[in-house]
């Protein structure tokens, strides 16, 4: 989420105000960015909006590359039906030919997954479902994994084209339910792509990424 260093512009705070949700933000990747013809000192961090009580909040530093800058995972503990629910929000490196780094970033996140507690992880992983990082998470991490795209009937593009009017790029945004040890991962009752319709007036999509929506339930 884009925000200026002084807080005058804060996209996720603006969304929070309109939706009347709790907001937890983790700033990251501070550098000058262009906005409306000006270079602004800003961060491009992570945010979670929730209706559930937040009982814990941490930020995990991930392996990174100087060419990309810092990458982090935002880890929240929510009170859900009287018990803890861990939500992990992340944005993996965008560098080309960096599947090894993305896999190491996911491995660092997997190492933070607690035993016996339901976990939901999501974000822009800059990896397609068939790519090595996602394969590692699903098949080699040792975690029980449920994938929202399976419940949606298969993956679909989440990136817009250059003109920001059509979804024609790769499927790199994901939601997973994870579990470690004897605990079972949440089941995903239904899922689908959201925020994928153009504004009827100007024809532009809401973002350069579509969203992934999922309904989770205990098995």
Protein Blocks (a to p, Z undefined) as FASTA:
>chain_A
ZZdfklmacfklmmmmmnopacddddehiacddeehiacddddddddddfbdcfbdcddd
ddddfklopaddddddddeehiacddddddddfbehilmmmmmmmmmmmmmpcghiacdd
eddehiafkbmklmmmmmmnopacddfklmnopacdfbdcfkopaccbdcfbdcddddeh
jbdcdddfbgcdehiaccfklopafbfbdcdddddddZZ
